[in-house]
């Protein structure tokens, strides 16, 4: 018997085809009918006239890691309509988690699902062959730290093990960004793997034209047959540790030497002296510094009677890797340009959070707002892409990139992972000052045919 009928909706099925109005019926965990259900017996009918019904969204760049094993309320994901995540795990550092995910929670295997949705996990470090045999979808490689020869060897091992996919992270400054794109393309062609560039953004100053050139290079490679794709979070600030600003090869522990600390401050000043107002302190590890969160580095410097560079050094000394900042170093025009590419998926580049979570500081608004922001800012306001194309980038595109064959399409026999939203209202409300703020315009989320309780109630 049909369990649920969504009546009179505009169907955007994830394929990129234009929408059309009809009904959608679920039986148990699957979609059983797309069409007129007026004469069908059903336990429940939901009036969806004036609403869009689409497949559940897939987060192409999640940082949830092992959180999806234990978190009972992933509000930041559910409230955006996200039904699945692509994330990364290190077998070396999370061996117990990996074993639990395979043996206890049964997240992997053919379905790759748990109670929160569909998942694909990429191996960060560890035994590639063993991880692939146990369910890893591929490998994750950071080109900022790995040499190309090492990346090539790892990708080839993944391909030989039966998981020919690599998620790569690129340097995002100046010419290093374009060099990284060239390496990603070469990796795809030489290792015969599908390469996905996570959080594809380029920093300014010096970003002029580089986003366009990177997309042109990828498009040419795709024409040659290389499987290269990207994703992006639709914001103009990165979210990084203060320690990542240290000149190589310095580490936080080395700053205990006052001479080294003084030299590091001079190098930071030379590199970033005109841009300290672009940094906003986001997170700290102690309540005593909470009052600085949300303040720009130059403002904190004035309060502490230090130079901005010295302020950063002292924060790194005290907080280590735990101090994080929002760095306003991206251009919205570059984001819109990336979204114009038909091989660009959408990601949050964030972990999942419960609405009750309160870290010492702020999280990036992309954690709560990435998907609705695409609709509100880049579909309706900037017209960088259409409604149907936005849905495709959130559903069938990431499903095909990451081999999630039973996800991303609204069709008969597909799992009943479905979202219902208002085409004219679905938008983000999270800001850098108030990131724990839920989207508006999302009405219902179904996972395997079961309606989830939305944090804050339905829109």
MARMINU-713080 format. One line per 3 residues: their letters; for each residue x, y, z of C-alpha. Coordinates in nm, 4 decimals, always signed. Example, Ala and Ser with C-alpha at 12.3 -4.5 7.8 and 13.67 -1.06 7.14 Angstrom:
2
AS	+1.2300,-0.4500,+0.7800  +1.3670,-0.1060,+0.7140
***
This chain:
459
XXX	+0.0000,+0.0000,+0.0000  +0.1136,+0.3561,-0.0713  +0.2320,+0.5190,+0.2494
XXX	+0.2597,+0.8839,+0.1370  +0.1477,+1.0897,-0.1614  +0.2945,+1.4347,-0.2258
XXX	+0.0216,+1.6041,-0.4284  +0.0419,+1.8699,-0.6997  +0.4127,+1.9494,-0.6659
XXX	+0.6513,+2.0920,-0.9209  +0.8851,+1.7988,-0.9798  +1.2542,+1.8832,-1.0281
XXX	+1.3908,+1.5318,-1.0647  +1.7668,+1.6038,-1.0498  +1.8364,+1.5191,-1.4148
XXX	+1.8479,+1.8816,-1.5287  +1.5232,+1.8468,-1.7254  +1.2588,+2.1199,-1.6821
XXX	+1.0141,+2.0792,-1.3971  +0.6595,+1.9552,-1.4326  +0.3550,+1.9289,-1.2027
XXX	+0.2266,+1.5946,-1.0751  +0.2146,+1.3669,-0.7681  +0.4827,+1.1494,-0.6079
XXX	+0.3986,+0.8338,-0.4119  +0.6095,+0.6383,-0.1615  +0.5652,+0.2809,-0.0470
XXX	+0.7854,+0.1856,+0.2433  +1.1342,+0.3213,+0.1591  +1.0993,+0.3730,-0.2166
XXX	+0.9289,+0.5904,-0.4750  +0.6638,+0.3774,-0.6460  +0.4798,+0.6242,-0.8680
XXX	+0.5350,+0.9656,-1.0251  +0.2085,+1.0748,-1.1819  -0.1584,+1.1247,-1.1018
XXX	-0.2348,+0.9515,-0.7715  -0.5868,+1.0873,-0.7221  -0.7437,+0.7406,-0.7391
XXX	-0.4737,+0.5605,-0.5420  -0.5322,+0.4528,-0.1854  -0.2761,+0.6022,+0.0518
XXX	-0.2312,+0.6286,+0.4254  -0.1271,+0.9949,+0.4031  -0.1576,+1.2773,+0.1529
XXX	+0.0476,+1.5990,+0.1659  -0.0617,+1.9072,-0.0284  +0.2499,+2.0290,-0.2140
XXX	+0.0832,+2.2685,-0.4565  +0.3083,+2.5675,-0.5152  +0.6084,+2.3764,-0.3787
XXX	+0.9087,+2.2079,-0.5412  +0.9743,+1.8391,-0.4779  +1.3320,+1.7278,-0.5493
XXX	+1.5710,+1.4472,-0.4538  +1.7455,+1.4838,-0.1189  +2.0597,+1.6933,-0.1579
XXX	+2.4121,+1.5497,-0.1380  +2.6902,+1.7471,+0.0346  +2.9859,+1.7039,-0.2013
XXX	+3.2364,+1.8356,+0.0534  +3.1515,+1.7428,+0.4109  +3.3874,+1.7660,+0.7056
XXX	+3.1672,+1.5580,+0.9343  +3.4193,+1.2738,+0.9518  +3.3302,+1.0322,+1.2279
XXX	+3.0525,+1.2609,+1.3585  +2.8045,+1.0817,+1.1339  +2.8560,+0.7687,+1.3421
XXX	+2.7290,+0.9136,+1.6675  +2.5503,+1.2438,+1.6154  +2.1773,+1.2052,+1.6750
XXX	+2.0750,+1.5532,+1.5550  +2.2672,+1.6739,+1.2459  +2.0490,+1.9856,+1.2333
XXX	+2.2812,+2.1910,+1.0149  +2.2525,+1.9308,+0.7383  +1.8870,+1.8304,+0.7756
XXX	+1.7695,+2.1924,+0.7793  +1.9252,+2.2407,+0.4332  +1.7631,+1.9276,+0.2867
XXX	+2.0897,+1.7308,+0.2823  +2.0302,+1.3554,+0.2607  +2.3897,+1.2412,+0.2144
XXX	+2.7510,+1.3444,+0.2603  +3.0896,+1.2811,+0.1052  +3.3470,+1.2877,+0.3822
XXX	+3.6959,+1.1666,+0.4711  +3.8432,+0.9364,+0.7334  +4.1958,+0.8431,+0.8309
XXX	+4.2322,+0.4733,+0.9070  +4.5491,+0.5458,+1.1049  +4.3969,+0.8073,+1.3345
XXX	+4.0394,+0.6764,+1.3360  +4.0936,+0.3009,+1.3212  +3.8307,+0.2275,+1.5821
XXX	+3.5870,+0.4608,+1.4103  +3.6505,+0.2931,+1.0766  +3.5923,-0.0524,+1.2226
XXX	+3.2765,+0.0669,+1.3961  +3.1518,+0.2203,+1.0752  +3.1968,-0.1110,+0.8963
XXX	+3.1199,-0.3727,+1.1580  +2.8756,-0.2045,+1.3944  +2.6913,+0.0765,+1.2180
XXX	+2.7084,-0.1029,+0.8800  +2.7485,+0.2233,+0.6938  +2.9245,+0.0732,+0.3964
XXX	+2.8663,-0.2055,+0.1486  +2.6325,-0.1742,-0.1511  +2.3943,+0.0785,+0.0028
XXX	+2.6420,+0.2941,+0.1985  +2.3734,+0.4320,+0.4254  +2.3051,+0.4976,+0.7908
XXX	+2.0159,+0.6581,+0.9730  +2.1263,+1.0040,+0.8545  +2.1414,+0.9198,+0.4842
XXX	+2.3825,+0.8201,+0.2104  +2.7571,+0.8452,+0.2608  +3.0808,+0.7979,+0.0721
XXX	+3.4031,+0.8014,+0.2753  +3.7442,+0.8757,+0.1263  +4.0650,+0.7515,+0.2842
XXX	+4.2984,+1.0271,+0.4077  +4.5843,+0.8034,+0.5183  +4.6469,+0.4372,+0.5851
XXX	+4.6508,+0.1119,+0.3915  +4.4747,+0.1956,+0.0639  +4.4026,-0.1606,-0.0477
XXX	+4.2660,-0.2662,+0.2905  +4.0499,+0.0458,+0.3173  +3.9049,-0.0056,-0.0305
XXX	+3.8284,-0.3686,+0.0490  +3.6394,-0.2518,+0.3569  +3.4341,+0.0105,+0.1723
XXX	+3.6373,+0.3250,+0.1091  +3.5199,+0.5045,-0.2051  +3.8668,+0.6335,-0.2916
XXX	+4.1487,+0.8457,-0.1538  +4.1756,+1.2077,-0.0392  +4.4960,+1.3969,-0.1270
XXX	+4.6085,+1.7449,-0.0210  +4.8339,+1.8950,-0.2877  +4.9523,+2.1564,-0.0390
XXX	+5.1458,+1.8857,+0.1461  +5.1775,+1.5890,-0.0928  +5.4181,+1.5798,-0.3846
XXX	+5.2770,+1.4942,-0.7239  +5.4749,+1.1691,-0.7376  +5.3291,+1.0596,-0.4022
XXX	+4.9777,+1.1591,-0.5133  +5.0201,+0.9640,-0.8357  +5.1316,+0.6513,-0.6504
XXX	+4.8404,+0.6719,-0.4058  +4.5849,+0.7312,-0.6824  +4.7196,+0.4406,-0.8883
XXX	+4.6991,+0.2116,-0.5864  +4.3375,+0.3159,-0.5305  +4.2570,+0.2471,-0.8966
XXX	+4.4251,-0.0930,-0.8844  +4.2310,-0.1718,-0.5664  +3.8981,-0.1035,-0.7350
XXX	+3.8229,+0.2511,-0.6144  +3.9391,+0.4792,-0.8992  +3.8412,+0.8074,-0.7353
XXX	+4.0477,+1.0788,-0.5705  +3.9301,+1.3906,-0.3894  +4.2029,+1.6537,-0.3992
XXX	+4.2559,+1.9827,-0.2177  +4.4604,+2.2478,-0.3987  +4.6661,+2.5490,-0.2921
XXX	+4.4480,+2.8541,-0.3459  +4.6942,+3.1419,-0.3785  +4.8187,+3.2943,-0.7040
XXX	+4.9904,+3.0783,-0.9614  +5.0045,+2.7871,-0.7154  +4.6288,+2.7537,-0.7695
XXX	+4.6651,+2.7072,-1.1451  +4.9628,+2.4760,-1.0936  +4.7432,+2.2681,-0.8635
XXX	+4.4691,+2.2503,-1.1262  +4.7250,+2.1288,-1.3796  +4.8416,+1.8631,-1.1324
XXX	+4.4822,+1.7507,-1.0693  +4.4245,+1.7112,-1.4428  +4.7525,+1.5251,-1.4860
XXX	+4.6604,+1.2959,-1.1972  +4.3296,+1.2081,-1.3638  +4.4962,+1.1368,-1.6971
XXX	+4.8050,+0.9510,-1.5744  +4.6444,+0.7446,-1.2959  +4.3153,+0.6806,-1.4815
XXX	+4.1123,+0.7983,-1.1835  +3.8185,+1.0344,-1.1467  +3.9556,+1.3444,-0.9728
XXX	+3.7286,+1.5770,-0.7776  +3.8667,+1.9122,-0.6603  +3.7160,+1.9969,-0.3214
XXX	+3.6201,+2.3557,-0.2359  +3.7581,+2.5025,-0.5579  +3.8351,+2.8658,-0.4796
XXX	+4.1132,+3.1122,-0.5471  +4.2203,+3.3913,-0.3141  +4.2722,+3.7577,-0.3953
XXX	+4.4724,+3.9743,-0.4409  +4.6086,+3.8071,-0.7495  +4.2952,+3.6097,-0.8324
XXX	+4.2019,+3.8087,-1.1423  +4.1203,+3.5724,-1.4267  +4.2502,+3.2633,-1.2502
XXX	+3.9084,+3.1101,-1.1814  +3.8148,+3.1426,-1.5482  +4.1472,+2.9941,-1.6573
XXX	+4.1105,+2.7008,-1.4177  +3.7629,+2.6180,-1.5478  +3.8800,+2.6432,-1.9085
XXX	+4.1662,+2.4027,-1.8351  +3.9315,+2.1544,-1.6692  +3.6795,+2.1847,-1.9515
XXX	+3.9511,+2.1101,-2.2099  +4.0636,+1.8090,-2.0073  +3.7072,+1.6808,-1.9832
XXX	+3.6778,+1.7135,-2.3617  +3.9852,+1.4882,-2.3877  +3.8099,+1.2350,-2.1651
XXX	+3.9578,+1.3171,-1.8235  +3.7114,+1.2791,-1.5355  +3.7676,+1.6035,-1.3429
XXX	+3.4994,+1.7819,-1.1403  +3.4849,+2.0457,-0.8664  +3.2673,+2.1712,-0.5846
XXX	+3.2352,+2.5059,-0.4097  +3.0750,+2.6603,-0.1022  +2.8975,+2.9850,-0.1973
XXX	+3.0759,+3.2276,+0.0391  +3.3520,+3.4893,+0.0255  +3.5412,+3.3886,+0.3402
XXX	+3.7501,+3.0793,+0.4020  +3.7536,+2.9115,+0.7437  +4.1005,+2.8152,+0.8529
XXX	+4.3341,+2.7872,+1.1475  +4.5517,+3.0812,+1.2418  +4.8418,+2.8374,+1.2461
XXX	+4.7962,+2.7824,+0.8713  +4.9223,+3.1401,+0.8201  +5.2662,+3.0542,+0.9568
XXX	+5.5455,+3.0586,+0.6987  +5.6627,+2.7086,+0.6070  +5.8102,+2.5088,+0.7739
XXX	+5.7163,+2.6714,+1.1069  +5.4786,+2.4951,+1.3467  +5.3035,+2.6356,+1.6585
XXX	+5.5423,+2.4556,+1.8936  +5.8416,+2.6324,+1.7360  +5.7037,+2.9713,+1.8460
XXX	+5.8098,+2.8994,+2.2039  +6.1473,+3.0295,+2.0882  +6.1162,+3.4104,+2.1134
XXX	+6.3615,+3.4693,+1.8299  +6.1668,+3.2433,+1.5956  +5.8398,+3.4035,+1.7049
XXX	+5.9742,+3.7524,+1.6330  +6.0949,+3.6464,+1.2887  +5.7592,+3.4833,+1.2110
XXX	+5.5794,+3.8053,+1.3058  +5.7991,+4.0042,+1.0664  +5.7237,+3.7603,+0.7835
XXX	+5.3500,+3.7763,+0.8526  +5.3592,+4.1535,+0.8538  +5.5431,+4.1621,+0.5212
XXX	+5.2932,+3.9228,+0.3640  +4.9639,+4.0426,+0.5154  +5.0317,+4.3937,+0.6430
XXX	+4.7578,+4.5594,+0.4340  +4.4945,+4.2924,+0.4952  +4.4582,+4.2388,+0.8705
XXX	+4.0994,+4.3640,+0.8589  +4.0188,+4.0652,+0.6339  +4.0633,+3.8266,+0.9294
XXX	+3.7889,+3.7702,+1.1881  +3.8624,+3.5492,+1.4885  +3.6049,+3.2687,+1.4802
XXX	+3.6929,+2.9978,+1.7316  +3.9109,+2.9574,+2.0388  +3.9515,+2.6752,+2.2854
XXX	+3.8944,+2.8696,+2.6056  +3.6074,+3.0749,+2.7379  +3.8381,+3.3576,+2.8491
XXX	+3.9023,+3.4603,+2.4865  +3.5441,+3.4193,+2.3721  +3.4896,+3.7958,+2.3847
XXX	+3.7316,+3.8346,+2.0936  +3.5376,+3.6006,+1.8646  +3.3688,+3.8013,+1.5925
XXX	+3.6362,+4.0729,+1.6117  +3.8850,+4.1493,+1.3357  +4.2506,+4.0845,+1.4085
XXX	+4.3411,+4.4538,+1.3869  +4.0676,+4.5319,+1.6436  +4.2056,+4.2702,+1.8843
XXX	+4.5532,+4.4140,+1.8285  +4.4386,+4.7603,+1.9325  +4.2816,+4.6180,+2.2489
XXX	+4.5963,+4.4287,+2.3443  +4.8452,+4.7019,+2.2482  +5.0265,+4.4737,+2.0051
XXX	+5.0814,+4.4784,+1.6317  +4.8361,+4.2599,+1.4353  +5.1164,+4.0211,+1.3364
XXX	+5.2307,+3.9850,+1.6965  +4.8674,+3.9340,+1.8035  +4.8411,+3.6415,+1.5633
XXX	+5.1662,+3.4908,+1.6916  +5.0501,+3.5140,+2.0541  +4.7135,+3.3584,+1.9701
XXX	+4.8873,+3.0702,+1.7955  +5.1211,+3.0308,+2.0937  +4.8254,+3.0113,+2.3340
XXX	+4.5740,+2.8251,+2.1182  +4.7819,+2.6239,+1.8719  +4.5706,+2.4665,+1.5974
XXX	+4.2511,+2.5422,+1.7901  +4.2294,+2.9107,+1.6959  +4.0342,+2.9535,+1.3725
XXX	+3.9525,+3.2588,+1.1623  +3.7213,+3.3665,+0.8847  +3.9445,+3.5015,+0.6101
XXX	+3.7609,+3.7310,+0.3684  +3.9864,+3.6630,+0.0734  +3.7482,+3.5406,-0.1988
XXX	+3.5480,+3.7235,-0.4658  +3.1786,+3.6534,-0.5121  +3.2242,+3.6966,-0.8866
XXX	+3.4652,+3.4014,-0.8789  +3.2080,+3.1960,-0.6885  +2.9440,+3.2804,-0.9495
XXX	+3.1887,+3.1917,-1.2261  +3.2583,+2.8513,-1.0691  +2.8841,+2.7908,-1.0362
XXX	+2.8434,+2.8582,-1.4074  +3.0430,+2.5420,-1.4857  +2.8202,+2.2397,-1.5394
XXX	+3.0742,+2.0159,-1.3596  +3.0586,+2.2160,-1.0328  +2.8754,+2.0512,-0.7424
XXX	+2.7815,+2.2147,-0.4099  +2.9451,+2.1478,-0.0740  +2.9339,+2.2923,+0.2758
XXX	+3.3035,+2.2309,+0.3564  +3.1758,+2.1948,+0.7127  +3.0920,+1.9354,+0.9727
XXX	+2.7389,+1.8766,+1.0923  +2.6124,+2.0564,+1.4029  +2.3130,+2.0279,+1.6301
XXX	+2.1307,+2.3548,+1.6860  +2.2147,+2.3166,+2.0560  +2.5895,+2.2991,+1.9892
XXX	+2.7851,+2.5996,+2.1075  +3.1610,+2.5852,+2.0537  +3.3895,+2.8486,+2.2029
XXX	+3.3222,+3.0962,+1.9270  +3.1601,+3.0914,+1.5840  +3.1260,+2.8385,+1.3066
XXX	+3.1201,+2.9366,+0.9402  +2.7689,+3.0177,+0.8133  +2.8281,+2.7702,+0.5304
XXX	+2.7633,+2.4943,+0.7864  +2.3968,+2.5998,+0.8031  +2.3456,+2.7925,+0.4813
XXX	+2.5353,+2.6635,+0.1767  +2.2541,+2.4916,-0.0124  +1.9740,+2.7439,+0.0457
XXX	+2.2212,+3.0253,-0.0293  +2.2736,+2.8866,-0.3776  +1.8991,+2.9190,-0.4416
XXX	+1.8557,+3.2576,-0.2773  +2.1711,+3.4377,-0.3871  +2.2919,+3.2645,-0.7029
XXX	+1.9700,+3.1367,-0.8632  +1.7189,+3.4110,-0.7835  +1.9398,+3.7174,-0.7345
XXX	+2.2509,+3.6723,-0.9486  +2.1016,+3.4225,-1.1970  +2.4324,+3.2385,-1.2172
XXX	+2.2421,+2.9145,-1.2769  +1.8813,+2.7980,-1.3113  +1.6640,+2.6258,-1.0521
XXX	+1.6767,+2.2926,-1.2337  +2.0521,+2.3166,-1.2804  +2.1035,+2.4045,-0.9123
XXX	+1.9086,+2.0946,-0.8119  +2.1148,+1.8803,-1.0523  +2.4391,+2.0121,-0.8970
XXX	+2.3090,+1.9057,-0.5540  +2.1736,+1.5639,-0.6524  +2.2537,+1.3611,-0.9634
XXX	+2.5901,+1.5311,-1.0304  +2.7506,+1.4453,-0.6927  +2.5831,+1.1034,-0.7001
XXX	+2.7514,+1.0266,-1.0315  +3.0859,+1.1775,-0.9234  +3.1071,+0.9632,-0.6104
XXX	+2.9414,+0.6456,-0.7362  +2.6260,+0.6706,-0.5237  +2.4146,+0.4916,-0.7792
XXX	+2.0919,+0.4789,-0.5773  +2.0936,+0.8492,-0.4862  +2.0392,+1.1838,-0.6535
XXX	+1.7385,+1.1088,-0.8771  +1.3668,+1.1392,-0.8219  +1.2427,+0.8358,-1.0146
XXX	+1.0422,+0.5169,-0.9642  +1.2253,+0.2551,-0.7518  +1.4713,+0.5139,-0.6200
XXX	+1.4975,+0.5549,-0.2409  +1.2395,+0.8017,-0.1132  +1.4970,+1.0648,-0.0098
XXX	+1.3007,+1.3776,-0.0969  +1.2902,+1.7472,-0.0091  +0.9985,+1.9882,-0.0391
XXX	+1.0770,+2.3601,-0.0594  +0.9389,+2.6943,-0.1722  +1.1049,+2.8017,-0.4969
XXX	+1.0662,+3.1725,-0.4159  +1.1569,+3.1623,-0.0462  +1.4196,+2.8937,+0.0143
XXX	+1.7196,+3.0921,+0.1402  +1.9868,+3.1052,+0.4076  +1.9662,+3.3182,+0.7216
XXX	+2.3006,+3.2192,+0.8801  +2.5573,+3.4989,+0.9017  +2.9161,+3.5219,+1.0219
XXX	+2.7855,+3.6883,+1.3395  +2.4902,+3.4459,+1.3872  +2.5815,+3.1178,+1.2149
XXX	+2.3407,+2.8969,+1.4130  +2.0442,+3.0324,+1.2188  +1.8216,+2.7999,+1.0165
XXX	+1.7202,+2.8443,+0.6521  +1.3725,+2.9533,+0.5529  +1.1487,+2.8027,+0.2856
XXX	+1.2294,+2.4340,+0.3422  +0.8998,+2.2587,+0.4223  +0.9685,+1.8871,+0.4483
XXX	+1.2505,+1.6349,+0.4318  +1.1904,+1.2627,+0.3796  +1.4587,+1.0007,+0.4227
XXX	+1.3719,+0.6526,+0.2996  +1.0075,+0.7600,+0.2998  +1.0067,+0.8748,+0.6630
XXX	+0.9499,+1.2447,+0.7291  +1.2169,+1.3954,+0.9502  +1.1438,+1.6482,+1.2198
XXX	+1.3011,+1.9736,+1.1080  +1.4799,+2.1806,+1.3726  +1.2552,+2.4741,+1.4526
XXX	+0.9584,+2.3051,+1.2834  +0.8517,+2.3243,+0.9165  +0.8825,+2.6547,+0.7306
***
